[in-house]
Each structure stands twice: as C-alpha cells, then as structure tokens.
C-alpha cells in the first residue's frame, strides 16, 4: 500500500518528546521526511536515529522556538536537506501556571512567546518558501496541497483556572489559524488547528512526583495535582486520558490527503470533553 505522505517534508517543533515525537514517527511511517526540533540535542537526535533505523529520512534542528533567529534556521534546514516544505506542525510548548494575582510578567510573556509568537515567526518565515514552491507547481501543471497544523488546547477554547497565560496563547493560535486559512488558500495550503484535552506526557505527571523541567534557563515544576487528575478523569466520556499516539493521530488527520479541502478548522481531541 502506498504511503500517503510519501516524500512530503514535515517540520515538527518540540518533536524530541511526547506528542511531537509521536507525531514525527507517525508522519515518517507514512513516508514523510522530517525536520526534528527540540530544545535538547539528545532527545532530538534519538528521534532522528529511530526514524532512520525504520528506513526513513530525518534531520535535527536543535534550539528554542522562541529564539528570534530560530524560524529562519528551521525553514532553511528543510530546504537545505530536502528542498521542500510541505507540512509545518507548531507543537512545541509547556506550561508555567499561576493565578492571575501571583503571575509575573515573565511568566505571562514566556507563554505568549512560546505558544503564539514562535508559531507566528515560523509561519512568517515559511510563507515565501511555500509561495515559491506553489508557483513552481502551477507552472509545471501540478497541484500540491501543503499543510499547516497549529496546536491549541482545551484551555485556549474554554479557559482554565491558573493558566491565564497559557490559555491566552492557545486562544491566540486559533485566531492565527483562522486568519492564515484565509490568506494561504490561494497557495493551495490548508491551515488547521488541533486543541488537546488531557494528554499523558512528562508535563502531566502527578505533581507529587517532584518532577521539574529546565526550560529557557528556568527550573519549572511540572505535573498536575493527583486529586485534580482523578477529578479530570471522571469528566472524560471515553473514560481515559489520551496518549501521545492519540494526539498524533488527530494531527495526522489534517496532514493526510483526505483533508485537502478542509481548512480554517479547530479540532477538539479530548476524549469527548467539550468544556472545562
């Protein structure tokens, strides 16, 4: 059976771990060539190694998506290595929670930079490349549909206590998606969004595990209160939390050729949860 993404070039931010990793492996399994990104060299190179071991092609682009120079370097990596950009998935992200009266300007700005400004810069850097590729396709008499998938959250759609910064960034990415769907339709490019509910990753472990993550020189406590996790579980109609593979499947729906006429949509991947 023919791979549905054969020779497509996919750029996935935050793909050294969790949802991003599962997405990269899913796309590679369908024949895509990958540009893998992570803050840390180790996880990114491990994913590259795994894709190559499975017979695929991948290259790493290490660094923070919030670096003002990252976007151009990310797109250049794809063009230098594979001479195309067909799929861009803005997945990288983390949480830094607090109630509004205790939230610092730094906490606020960190979430806006990561979840909104970074995708904006990446898509701004991508547009001239996609435009040129689209022009070449049309001159050759072929129609190639390219795909943008942005990642939001149930918090961005309905809000979540203690996450005003994260929720604002994730709400903003929905607006960005709707706008670019209108701008980029003429480039035969669909722009869609997936909003996740509770997905099991290193960021959603039980808070009493004491786990932390070093992100942008900050040691941030990660995890969710165990009682809160149990309460959340009871609200999920499917009766379980999602896996990174579940999340990757939702992203893949917007990358597959069957979705070539779907654009400007936000898909809720939450196990049936329709609000918070």
C-alpha positions in Angstrom: 0.0 0.0 0.0 1.3 3.4 -1.0 2.4 5.7 1.9 0.1 8.7 2.0 2.8 11.2 2.8 5.5 9.7 0.5 8.4 12.2 0.1 6.5 15.0 1.8 8.7 17.2 4.0 7.4 17.8 7.5 8.7 20.3 10.1 7.6 19.5 13.7 8.6 21.7 16.6 9.1 20.1 20.0 9.4 16.6 18.4 12.0 15.2 20.7 9.5 14.1 23.2 5.8 13.4 23.9 3.2 14.5 21.3 5.8 15.9 18.9 7.8 12.7 19.0 4.7 10.5 18.4 3.7 12.8 15.5 7.1 12.7 13.9 7.1 8.9 14.0 3.5 8.8 12.6 4.4 11.0 9.7 7.6 9.2 9.0 5.7 5.9 9.0 3.6 7.4 6.2 6.7 8.3 4.1 7.3 11.9 5.2 10.8 13.2 5.6 11.2 15.0 8.9 12.9 18.0 10.4 13.0 17.3 14.1 13.3 20.0 16.7 13.9 20.0 20.4 15.5 22.3 23.0 17.9 19.5 23.8 20.2 17.7 21.4 19.8 14.2 23.0 16.1 13.7 22.5 16.0 15.2 19.0 18.9 13.0 17.8 17.2 9.9 19.3 14.1 10.6 17.2 16.2 11.1 14.1 18.1 7.9 14.8 14.8 6.0 15.3 13.3 7.3 12.0 16.5 6.4 10.1 16.5 2.9 11.7 13.0 2.4 10.4 14.2 3.3 6.9 13.0 6.9 6.9 14.8 10.2 6.5 15.2 12.9 9.2 17.5 15.7 10.3 17.6 17.6 13.6 17.3 21.3 14.1 18.2 22.0 17.8 17.1 25.1 19.6 14.4 27.1 21.3 11.5 28.1 19.1 11.4 31.4 21.0 14.9 32.4 19.7 14.2 35.2 17.1 16.6 33.5 14.7 15.1 30.1 15.0 12.4 30.3 12.4 14.6 31.1 9.5 17.1 28.4 10.6 14.3 25.9 10.9 13.0 26.5 7.4 16.5 26.7 5.9 17.3 23.3 7.4 14.3 21.8 5.5 15.3 23.5 2.2 19.0 22.6 2.5 18.3 19.0 3.3 15.1 18.2 1.4 14.5 21.2 -0.9 10.8 21.5 0.1 8.4 22.4 2.9 5.1 20.5 2.7 3.9 20.2 6.3 4.5 22.5 9.3 3.4 21.5 12.8 3.7 24.1 15.5 3.7 21.8 18.5 6.4 23.0 20.9 5.1 24.2 24.3 5.0 23.9 28.0 3.0 25.4 30.9 4.1 27.8 33.7 1.0 28.2 35.8 -0.2 30.6 38.4 -3.3 32.5 39.4 -3.5 36.0 37.9 -2.7 38.0 41.0 0.5 36.0 41.5 1.7 35.7 37.9 4.8 37.6 36.9 5.3 39.5 33.7 8.0 36.9 32.9 5.5 34.0 33.3 3.0 35.8 31.1 5.5 36.7 28.4 7.1 33.2 28.3 3.8 31.6 27.4 2.9 34.2 24.7 6.4 33.9 23.2 6.3 30.1 23.1 2.7 29.5 22.1 2.0 32.5 19.9 5.0 34.5 18.8 7.1 31.5 17.9 4.5 29.9 15.6 3.9 33.4 14.0 7.6 33.7 13.2 7.9 30.2 11.8 4.9 30.7 9.6 6.1 34.1 8.5 9.4 32.5 7.5 7.6 29.7 5.7 5.3 31.8 3.6 7.9 33.0 0.9 9.1 29.4 0.6 5.6 27.9 0.1 4.7 30.7 -2.3 7.7 30.0 -4.5 7.1 26.2 -4.4 3.4 26.8 -5.2 4.3 28.9 -8.2 6.7 26.2 -9.5 4.0 23.6 -9.0 1.5 25.6 -11.0 3.9 26.3 -13.8 4.5 22.5 -14.0 0.8 21.9 -14.2 0.5 20.1 -10.9 -1.5 20.8 -7.8 0.2 20.2 -4.5 -1.6 20.8 -1.3 0.5 21.8 1.7 -0.5 21.6 5.3 -0.1 23.8 8.4 -1.3 22.3 11.7 -1.2 24.5 14.8 -1.6 23.1 18.3 -4.1 24.7 20.8 -5.7 23.3 24.0 -9.0 22.9 25.6 -7.7 25.7 27.9 -7.5 28.0 24.9 -11.1 27.3 23.9 -12.8 27.4 27.4 -10.2 28.8 29.8 -8.7 27.1 32.8 -8.1 28.4 36.3 -4.4 29.1 37.0 -3.5 29.2 33.3 -4.4 32.7 32.1 -1.0 33.0 30.2 -1.2 29.5 28.6 -4.9 29.9 27.8 -4.3 33.3 26.2 -1.6 31.9 24.0 -3.6 28.9 23.0 -6.6 31.1 22.2 -4.5 33.3 20.1 -3.2 30.4 17.9 -6.8 29.6 17.0 -7.2 33.2 15.7 -3.9 32.9 13.8 -5.1 29.6 12.2 -8.4 31.1 11.0 -6.6 34.2 9.6 -3.9 32.2 7.7 -6.5 29.8 6.3 -8.0 32.9 4.5 -4.6 34.2 3.4 -3.0 30.9 2.3 -5.8 29.3 0.4 -4.5 30.9 -2.8 -1.2 29.0 -2.1 -3.1 25.6 -2.1 -2.2 25.4 1.6 -4.6 24.4 4.3 -4.3 25.8 7.8 -5.9 24.0 10.7 -5.6 23.6 14.5 -5.9 20.7 17.0 -6.9 21.6 20.5 -6.0 18.9 23.0 -7.7 17.8 26.2 -5.8 15.8 28.8 -2.8 14.0 27.1 -0.4 12.0 29.2 3.1 13.5 28.7 6.0 14.4 31.0 4.2 17.7 31.7 1.1 16.0 33.1 2.7 13.6 35.6 1.4 13.7 39.1 2.7 16.8 40.8 3.7 15.0 43.9 6.4 13.2 41.9 8.5 16.3 42.4 9.4 16.4 38.7 10.8 19.6 37.1 11.9 20.7 33.7 14.6 23.1 32.7 13.1 25.4 30.0 14.7 28.7 28.9 17.0 28.6 31.9 14.1 28.2 34.3 13.6 25.2 36.5 9.8 24.8 36.3 7.8 22.4 38.4 5.7 20.2 36.2 2.8 18.0 36.8 -0.8 18.1 38.0 -2.2 17.6 41.5 -3.1 13.9 41.8 -6.6 14.6 43.1 -7.2 17.0 40.2 -6.1 14.4 37.7 -8.5 11.9 39.2 -11.3 14.5 39.0 -10.4 15.3 35.4 -10.5 11.6 34.5 -14.1 11.3 35.8 -15.2 14.1 33.3 -13.8 12.3 30.2 -16.6 10.5 28.4 -14.3 7.9 26.9 -13.1 7.1 30.4 -9.4 7.6 29.9 -6.8 10.2 29.3 -5.2 10.5 25.9 -1.8 9.1 24.8 0.8 10.9 22.6 -0.2 8.5 19.9 -3.9 9.5 20.2 -2.7 13.1 19.8 -0.5 12.3 16.8 -3.5 10.6 15.1 -5.5 13.8 15.4 -2.7 15.9 13.9 -2.2 13.4 11.1 -5.9 13.8 10.1 -5.0 17.3 8.9 -1.8 16.1 7.1 -3.4 13.3 5.1 -4.7 13.9 1.6 -8.2 13.1 2.7 -8.3 16.6 4.4 -7.2 18.5 1.3 -10.4 20.5 1.2 -10.6 21.2 5.0 -9.1 24.5 6.2 -9.7 27.0 8.9 -10.9 24.4 11.4 -10.1 23.7 15.1 -10.5 20.0 16.0 -11.0 19.2 19.7 -9.2 16.0 20.6 -10.3 15.4 24.2 -11.9 12.1 24.6 -15.4 13.7 24.4 -14.8 16.6 26.8 -16.5 19.7 25.3 -15.7 22.3 28.0 -13.9 22.8 31.3 
